[in-house]
Amino acid sequence: MRKKSLWVGLLVGFWFCLTWMAWTPTAAAFSEEQKLLLQSWRLVNQSYYDDTFNHQNWWQVREQFIKKPLNDRTAAYNAIEQMLATLDEPFTRLLRPDQYHNLQISTTGELSGVGLQININPDNGYLEVVAPLAGSPAEAAGLTSHDRILFIDGIDTTTLTLDAAAAKMRGTPGTEVSLVILPDQKSQPKTLSLTRQRISLSPVVAVLDKNSSSLPIGYVRLNQFSANAAKEVSEAVTNLQKQGAKGYILDLRNNPGGLLQAGIEIARMWINQGTIVYTVNREGIADSFAASGNALTDAPLVVLVNQGTASASEILAGALQDNQRGVLVGEKTFGKGLIQSLFELPDGAGLAITVAKYETPAHHDIHKLGIMPDQVVAQEPITYQEIGTEKDSQYQTAIQFLNQNTVLAKAS
């Protein structure tokens, strides 16, 4: 009997070994498409700011999607997008190779399109305008923050990802794109036909205003936090100082953000000491960035903001407000308090992953809330040419603040 039991045990063990040997190579031999999905899953697993992954078992999500038939690269991309969609957070997303390339261009050079910064509203899932770029076809058409984009060339935007919608609005200069827009706070949509054009992404406009005030005022408009934004702002402030500027207006209206580091560097040009921003990761660990003691000027400062002031713009505005370095004038800002990092995938695609949230120096979490200015001045949309004129009531209010000496500069 003992002999029989021994043989049964040996046979069972032999069968198990054969099964294990046959199964292991199959499990290890992932296709290139499966490897791409697994790497995307792993990057999110290591970096995503919400360690509950939207209250789901992230390992089970991996097992669910790795079993899908991934016969080509398109199928892999679709699976990755579906996997990321389970996080229910629009800023963490796949950037296909052309989208990733275009994003890199948008922070360094030029692009061709209608000049519209967009976002998927996390509360209702609709595609919305963050802000039009200055001098763009979108601005000329009167598009403003929170306008809803219903259709792009006849395609329902609820069927598009954020990057797919952006890609459909880009294209060859001179070609047209049709948009169906539901203006903010209105019930009737309208159809617009916009002609794409090449848009310069030079982020800074600077001029000395000697006519609107009893003192020369340096006006600096920052359109985007691109890679060269800090350098251009520094040069602009230095030149305005040489021209005799005694006060400054920093215009962050309709600035949708960009690079976090650019926002920090520009804040250091105005603030000599104090915290600029706190970042909080998924472990709840707060890191901070502080002033470096190298402010370019301690002259009075007013900062213009509106509903299109978002992300890195809000970091800068919050730093200046909480450090009492400048007075904020305008309307409540957009309210995007999440920080994304870019990760490049082997095939030239990329992942944008939300890795942290930020808080202002006074520990205000502004995500979905925005920053309330010190002086609220509501204003109907104005054209690019009307900025700084009598029709620009926010600019005129800033002039009044500077003339009355009510801004306390605390850079020193």
C-alpha positions as CSV (number, residue, x, y, z in Angstrom):
1,M,0.0,0.0,0.0
2,R,2.8,2.4,0.9
3,K,4.5,1.5,-2.4
4,K,1.3,2.3,-4.4
5,S,1.0,5.7,-2.6
6,L,4.6,6.5,-3.4
7,W,3.9,5.8,-7.1
8,V,0.8,8.0,-7.1
9,G,2.7,10.8,-5.4
10,L,5.5,10.5,-8.0
11,L,3.1,10.6,-10.9
12,V,1.3,13.6,-9.5
13,G,4.6,15.4,-9.0
14,F,5.7,14.5,-12.5
15,W,2.5,15.8,-14.0
16,F,2.8,19.0,-12.1
17,C,6.4,19.5,-13.3
18,L,5.4,18.9,-16.9
19,T,2.5,21.3,-16.6
20,W,4.7,24.0,-15.0
21,M,7.4,23.6,-17.6
22,A,4.8,23.8,-20.4
23,W,3.0,26.8,-18.9
24,T,6.0,29.0,-17.9
25,P,7.3,29.9,-21.4
26,T,3.8,30.8,-22.5
27,A,3.3,33.2,-19.6
28,A,6.7,34.8,-20.1
29,A,6.5,35.2,-23.9
30,F,4.5,38.4,-24.1
31,S,4.0,40.0,-27.5
32,E,5.3,43.6,-28.1
33,E,1.8,44.9,-27.8
34,Q,1.3,43.1,-24.4
35,K,4.6,44.5,-23.2
36,L,3.5,48.0,-24.1
37,L,0.3,47.6,-22.1
38,L,2.2,46.1,-19.2
39,Q,4.7,49.0,-19.2
40,S,1.8,51.5,-19.2
41,W,0.2,49.6,-16.3
42,R,3.4,49.6,-14.4
43,L,4.1,53.3,-14.8
44,V,0.6,54.1,-13.5
45,N,1.1,51.6,-10.7
46,Q,4.3,53.3,-9.6
47,S,3.4,56.9,-10.1
48,Y,-0.4,57.6,-10.0
49,Y,-1.3,60.0,-7.2
50,D,-4.4,58.0,-6.0
51,D,-3.2,54.8,-4.4
52,T,-6.7,53.4,-4.5
53,F,-6.7,53.7,-8.3
54,N,-10.3,55.0,-8.2
55,H,-11.2,52.4,-5.6
56,Q,-10.4,49.4,-7.7
57,N,-8.0,46.5,-7.6
58,W,-5.3,47.7,-10.1
59,W,-3.8,44.3,-10.3
60,Q,-7.1,42.8,-11.4
61,V,-7.4,45.5,-14.0
62,R,-4.0,44.4,-15.4
63,E,-5.2,40.8,-15.6
64,Q,-8.4,41.9,-17.3
65,F,-6.7,43.8,-20.1
66,I,-3.7,41.6,-20.7
67,K,-6.1,38.8,-21.7
68,K,-7.6,41.0,-24.5
69,P,-6.6,40.1,-28.0
70,L,-3.9,42.7,-28.9
71,N,-3.2,41.8,-32.5
72,D,-1.6,45.1,-33.5
73,R,-0.4,48.4,-32.2
74,T,-3.9,50.1,-32.6
75,A,-5.5,47.4,-30.5
76,A,-2.8,47.9,-27.8
77,Y,-3.4,51.7,-27.8
78,N,-7.2,51.1,-27.5
79,A,-6.7,48.7,-24.6
80,I,-4.4,51.1,-22.8
81,E,-6.9,54.0,-23.2
82,Q,-9.7,51.7,-21.9
83,M,-7.5,50.7,-19.0
84,L,-6.7,54.4,-18.1
85,A,-10.4,55.3,-18.5
86,T,-11.2,53.1,-15.4
87,L,-9.3,55.7,-13.3
88,D,-12.1,58.2,-14.3
89,E,-9.6,61.1,-14.3
90,P,-9.1,62.8,-17.7
91,F,-5.6,64.2,-17.2
92,T,-4.0,60.7,-17.0
93,R,-4.0,59.6,-20.6
94,L,-2.2,57.9,-23.5
95,L,-0.5,60.1,-26.0
96,R,-0.1,58.3,-29.3
97,P,3.2,59.1,-31.2
98,D,1.8,62.0,-33.2
99,Q,0.0,63.4,-30.1
100,Y,3.1,63.0,-28.0
101,H,5.2,64.8,-30.7
102,N,2.6,67.6,-30.9
103,L,2.7,68.1,-27.2
104,Q,6.4,68.4,-27.2
105,I,6.2,71.0,-29.9
106,S,3.5,73.0,-28.0
107,T,5.9,73.6,-25.2
108,T,8.9,74.5,-27.4
109,G,7.9,75.9,-30.8
110,E,5.0,76.4,-33.1
111,L,1.8,74.5,-34.0
112,S,-0.8,74.7,-36.7
113,G,-4.5,74.8,-35.7
114,V,-7.1,77.0,-34.3
115,G,-5.3,77.9,-31.0
116,L,-7.6,76.4,-28.5
117,Q,-6.7,74.9,-25.1
118,I,-9.3,72.3,-24.1
119,N,-10.2,70.1,-21.2
120,I,-12.7,67.4,-20.4
121,N,-14.8,68.6,-17.4
122,P,-14.3,65.9,-14.7
123,D,-17.8,66.6,-13.3
124,N,-19.9,66.1,-16.5
125,G,-17.5,64.5,-19.0
126,Y,-18.0,67.2,-21.6
127,L,-15.3,68.8,-23.7
128,E,-14.8,72.4,-22.7
129,V,-12.6,75.4,-23.6
130,V,-9.9,76.3,-21.1
131,A,-8.7,79.4,-23.0
132,P,-8.0,80.5,-26.6
133,L,-4.4,81.5,-27.4
134,A,-3.8,85.1,-27.9
135,G,-4.2,86.2,-31.6
136,S,-5.5,82.8,-32.6
137,P,-8.6,82.0,-34.8
138,A,-10.3,80.7,-31.7
139,E,-9.9,84.0,-29.9
140,A,-11.0,86.0,-33.0
141,A,-14.2,83.8,-33.1
142,G,-15.0,84.8,-29.5
143,L,-14.5,81.5,-27.8
144,T,-14.1,81.8,-24.1
145,S,-13.4,79.7,-21.0
146,H,-16.0,77.0,-20.2
147,D,-17.7,77.1,-23.6
148,R,-18.7,73.5,-24.4
149,I,-17.5,71.9,-27.7
150,L,-20.3,69.6,-28.9
151,F,-19.1,68.6,-32.4
152,I,-15.8,68.8,-34.4
153,D,-16.3,68.4,-38.1
154,G,-19.6,66.6,-37.4
155,I,-18.1,64.2,-34.8
156,D,-19.7,64.0,-31.4
157,T,-17.0,65.0,-28.9
158,T,-18.4,62.7,-26.3
159,T,-16.9,59.9,-28.4
160,L,-13.4,61.4,-28.5
161,T,-10.6,61.5,-26.0
162,L,-9.0,64.8,-25.1
163,D,-6.0,64.2,-27.4
164,A,-8.2,62.9,-30.2
165,A,-10.3,66.1,-30.0
166,A,-7.1,68.3,-30.1
167,A,-5.7,66.3,-33.0
168,K,-8.9,66.9,-35.0
169,M,-8.6,70.7,-34.6
170,R,-4.9,70.7,-35.7
171,G,-4.1,70.6,-39.3
172,T,-2.6,72.2,-42.4
173,P,-2.7,76.1,-42.3
174,G,-5.5,77.4,-44.5
175,T,-7.8,74.4,-44.1
176,E,-11.1,74.8,-42.2
177,V,-12.6,73.0,-39.2
178,S,-16.3,73.2,-38.1
179,L,-17.1,73.5,-34.4
180,V,-20.5,73.3,-32.8
181,I,-20.2,75.4,-29.6
182,L,-22.6,75.7,-26.6
183,P,-21.5,79.0,-25.0
184,D,-21.1,79.1,-21.3
185,Q,-24.3,79.8,-19.4
186,K,-26.4,79.7,-22.6
187,S,-28.8,77.2,-24.0
188,Q,-28.5,77.6,-27.8
189,P,-25.5,76.1,-29.6
190,K,-23.8,77.8,-32.5
191,T,-21.8,76.6,-35.5
192,L,-18.4,78.1,-36.3
193,S,-16.1,77.6,-39.2
194,L,-12.5,78.4,-38.2
195,T,-9.5,78.5,-40.6
196,R,-6.4,76.9,-39.2
197,Q,-3.2,78.9,-39.1
198,R,0.3,78.6,-37.9
199,I,0.4,79.9,-34.3
200,S,3.5,81.2,-32.7
201,L,4.0,80.0,-29.2
202,S,6.2,82.9,-28.0
203,P,4.8,83.1,-24.5
204,V,5.5,86.8,-23.5
205,V,4.3,90.2,-24.6
206,A,5.8,93.2,-22.8
207,V,5.3,96.9,-23.2
208,L,5.8,100.1,-21.1
209,D,2.5,102.0,-20.5
210,K,3.2,105.7,-20.0
211,N,-0.2,106.9,-20.9
212,S,-2.7,105.2,-18.5
213,S,-1.1,106.2,-15.2
214,S,0.8,108.8,-13.3
215,L,3.8,106.4,-13.2
216,P,5.3,104.3,-15.9
217,I,3.8,100.8,-15.7
218,G,5.4,97.7,-17.1
219,Y,2.8,95.4,-18.7
220,V,3.8,91.7,-19.0
221,R,1.4,89.2,-20.6
222,L,2.3,85.6,-20.2
223,N,0.3,83.3,-22.6
224,Q,1.8,79.9,-21.7
225,F,4.4,78.3,-19.4
226,S,6.6,76.8,-22.1
227,A,10.2,75.9,-21.9
228,N,11.4,79.4,-22.8
229,A,8.8,81.3,-20.7
230,A,11.0,82.0,-17.7
231,K,13.9,83.3,-19.9
232,E,11.5,85.6,-21.8
233,V,9.8,87.0,-18.7
234,S,13.2,87.7,-17.1
235,E,14.3,89.6,-20.2
236,A,11.0,91.5,-20.4
237,V,11.2,92.7,-16.7
238,T,14.8,93.6,-17.1
239,N,14.1,95.7,-20.2
240,L,11.1,97.4,-18.6
241,Q,13.2,98.3,-15.6
242,K,15.7,100.0,-17.9
243,Q,12.8,101.9,-19.5
244,G,11.8,103.3,-16.1
245,A,8.9,101.0,-15.0
246,K,7.8,101.9,-11.4
247,G,5.0,99.3,-11.2
248,Y,3.9,96.1,-13.0
249,I,0.8,94.4,-14.3
250,L,1.3,90.6,-14.9
251,D,-1.5,89.4,-17.1
252,L,-2.3,85.7,-16.7
253,R,-5.7,85.8,-18.2
254,N,-6.5,82.9,-20.5
255,N,-3.2,81.3,-19.7
256,P,-3.9,77.5,-19.5
257,G,-0.6,76.6,-17.8
258,G,2.2,74.4,-19.0
259,L,5.4,73.4,-17.3
260,L,5.4,73.4,-13.5
261,Q,9.1,74.3,-13.3
262,A,8.5,77.4,-15.5
263,G,5.8,78.6,-13.1
264,I,8.2,78.1,-10.1
265,E,11.0,80.0,-11.8
266,I,8.8,82.9,-12.8
267,A,7.5,83.2,-9.2
268,R,11.1,83.4,-8.0
269,M,11.5,86.5,-10.2
270,W,8.9,88.4,-8.0
271,I,9.3,86.8,-4.6
272,N,12.4,87.1,-2.5
273,Q,11.5,84.7,0.3
274,G,8.7,82.4,1.2
275,T,7.1,79.2,-0.2
276,I,5.9,79.2,-3.8
277,V,3.9,75.9,-3.9
278,Y,3.5,72.7,-2.0
279,T,3.1,69.4,-3.9
280,V,1.4,66.4,-2.2
281,N,1.9,62.8,-3.5
282,R,-0.2,59.7,-3.0
283,E,1.5,58.9,0.3
284,G,0.4,62.3,1.5
285,I,4.0,63.5,1.7
286,A,4.3,67.2,1.0
287,D,7.2,68.7,-0.8
288,S,7.7,72.4,-1.3
289,F,9.4,74.9,-3.6
290,A,10.6,78.2,-2.1
291,A,11.9,81.5,-3.3
292,S,15.6,81.7,-4.0
293,G,16.3,85.3,-2.8
294,N,16.9,86.6,-6.3
295,A,13.7,88.6,-7.1
296,L,14.2,90.9,-10.1
297,T,12.1,93.8,-8.6
298,D,10.2,94.8,-5.5
299,A,8.0,97.3,-7.4
300,P,4.2,97.2,-6.8
301,L,2.5,94.4,-8.8
302,V,-1.1,93.6,-9.9
303,V,-1.9,90.2,-11.4
304,L,-4.8,89.8,-13.8
305,V,-6.7,86.5,-13.7
306,N,-9.9,85.1,-15.1
307,Q,-11.7,81.8,-15.7
308,G,-9.1,80.8,-18.3
309,T,-6.2,81.1,-15.8
310,A,-5.4,77.5,-15.1
311,S,-2.8,75.0,-13.7
312,A,0.7,76.6,-13.6
313,S,-0.9,80.0,-13.9
314,E,-2.8,79.3,-10.7
315,I,0.4,78.2,-9.0
316,L,2.0,81.5,-9.8
317,A,-1.1,83.5,-8.9
318,G,-1.5,81.7,-5.7
319,A,2.1,82.2,-4.7
320,L,1.9,85.9,-5.3
321,Q,-1.4,86.3,-3.5
322,D,-0.5,84.2,-0.4
323,N,2.9,85.9,0.0
324,Q,1.2,89.3,-0.3
325,R,3.5,90.1,-3.2
326,G,0.8,91.2,-5.5
327,V,-3.0,92.0,-5.7
328,L,-5.1,89.7,-7.9
329,V,-7.7,91.4,-10.0
330,G,-10.3,89.8,-12.3
331,E,-12.4,86.7,-12.0
332,K,-12.1,83.3,-10.2
333,T,-9.5,81.1,-11.8
334,F,-10.2,77.8,-13.6
335,G,-9.4,75.3,-10.8
336,K,-6.9,72.7,-12.0
337,G,-4.8,71.6,-9.1
338,L,-3.3,68.4,-10.4
339,I,0.2,67.8,-11.7
340,Q,1.1,65.5,-14.5
341,S,4.4,64.0,-15.5
342,L,5.2,62.7,-19.0
343,F,6.6,59.2,-19.6
344,E,7.9,58.2,-23.0
345,L,7.0,54.7,-24.2
346,P,9.4,52.6,-26.4
347,D,7.5,53.1,-29.6
348,G,7.4,57.0,-29.4
349,A,4.1,57.2,-27.6
350,G,3.8,58.7,-24.2
351,L,1.8,58.7,-21.0
352,A,0.7,61.7,-19.1
353,I,0.1,60.6,-15.5
354,T,-1.2,62.6,-12.6
355,V,1.5,62.2,-10.0
356,A,0.5,64.8,-7.4
357,K,-1.8,67.7,-6.4
358,Y,-0.6,71.1,-5.4
359,E,-1.5,73.5,-2.7
360,T,-0.8,77.2,-2.5
361,P,1.6,78.6,0.2
362,A,-1.4,79.0,2.5
363,H,-2.3,75.3,1.9
364,H,-5.3,76.0,-0.3
365,D,-6.3,73.1,-2.5
366,I,-7.7,74.9,-5.5
367,H,-8.7,71.8,-7.7
368,K,-12.2,72.4,-9.0
369,L,-12.4,75.5,-6.8
370,G,-10.1,78.0,-8.3
371,I,-8.5,81.1,-6.7
372,M,-10.7,84.1,-5.8
373,P,-9.0,87.4,-6.7
374,D,-8.6,90.1,-4.2
375,Q,-10.7,92.5,-6.3
376,V,-13.4,90.8,-8.4
377,V,-14.0,92.5,-11.7
378,A,-16.4,90.7,-14.1
379,Q,-15.8,91.4,-17.7
380,E,-17.4,90.4,-21.0
381,P,-14.9,88.8,-23.5
382,I,-12.8,91.4,-25.3
383,T,-10.7,91.0,-28.4
384,Y,-6.9,90.8,-28.5
385,Q,-6.8,94.3,-29.8
386,E,-8.9,95.6,-26.9
387,I,-6.5,94.4,-24.1
388,G,-5.2,97.4,-22.2
389,T,-7.8,99.8,-23.6
390,E,-10.7,101.5,-22.0
391,K,-12.8,98.4,-22.8
392,D,-10.5,96.3,-20.6
393,S,-12.1,97.1,-17.2
394,Q,-9.8,94.6,-15.4
395,Y,-6.7,96.4,-16.8
396,Q,-8.1,99.8,-15.8
397,T,-8.8,98.5,-12.2
398,A,-5.2,97.4,-12.0
399,I,-4.0,100.9,-13.1
400,Q,-6.1,102.4,-10.3
401,F,-4.5,100.1,-7.7
402,L,-1.1,101.0,-8.8
403,N,-1.9,104.8,-8.9
404,Q,-3.4,104.7,-5.4
405,N,-0.3,102.8,-4.0
406,T,-2.5,100.1,-2.5
407,V,-0.2,97.3,-3.6
408,L,2.3,96.2,-0.9
409,A,5.4,94.7,-2.5
410,K,7.1,92.4,0.0
411,A,10.0,91.0,-2.1
412,S,12.5,92.2,0.4
